[in-house]
Amino acid sequence: MPYRKRAEEALATWRDAARRMEELDADSPAWQDAYAEAELAKAYYQQAIDDARAAHLPEPPAFNLAAAGQARGQRRVAFGRSSRSAIAD
């Protein structure tokens, strides 16, 4: 699977897990499962960055920047450039 698609899927998985974590009790097994899923998504995202570097292709932005931009809805991060999201600043 191309690295961009893997990175996009990892971000979607992370967002879903983060949303579930907010809704769950931190002591519950479901929260622990969501946390593990979020951490795995971060690892997959990092692998996409490493693959892009190895192929000398534009890299996805750092995970924390990509995740934060999506969470706020202010800017949609697109590999190597920023494009406006549907939500106005």
N, C-alpha and C positions, 0 to 999 in steps of 0.2 A: 504494500500500500504506500502511495507517495507520502512523503513526510508532512506535507501541508494538511492532507486529510487526517493523518494520525494526530497532528497537533490540534486540529479543530475538534476531533472526536474526544481527545483528552480534556480539552477545555469544557466541552459539553458535559462530560462525565463528572468533572470536578465541580462544575456549577450545580449539577443535580445533587451530588453528595453533600456539598456545602449547604444547600437549601434544606436537605433532610436533617443535617446536623443541627441547624437552627431550630427545627421543629421538635427535636427529640431531647430526652433527658440524657445528659452527658454520662450518666452511670449505666445506661441501658446497653444491652448487647447490640441493638439496632444502631445506636450512635457509634459504637466501636466499629461496626461493619462499614458504616458510611465514612468514618475517619480513614479506615484502611483503604477504601475505594478512592478517596480523595488523594491519599498519599501515592497510590499506584498510578493515578492519573497524572500526577506531577512527574513521576518517573518516566512515564510514556512520553510526556511532553518534552522532557529533557532529552530523551532518545531521539525525538524528531529534530531537535536543535543539533545534536551531535551528528545525525545523518546529513543534515543540510550542510554543516561545516565540512564534512568528509567529501561531499559531492561538489563543494564550492558553489553552493546555491544560496540565495537569500535566506537568512535565518528567520524563524518566527521570533517575535519579541520575547524577552525574558518572561517566564511564567507569571511572576508576581505582577508585572505590568499588564500583561494580557488579561489576566484574571481580574485585576482591579478595574481596568477600563471597561470590561464587559459588565462587571457588577454595578458600576455607577451608571452605565448606560450613556455616558457622555461622549465617548468616541468608540467606534468599532475598530479594533486593531486588525489590520490586514498586513500580512507579511511584508515588511520593508516599507510600509507607508500607512498612514492613518486615513480613514474615510469616515465621513459623518454617518452617524447612525440615524435611525428614524426619529429619535428623540432629540429635540433641539436643545442646545446648551442654554 
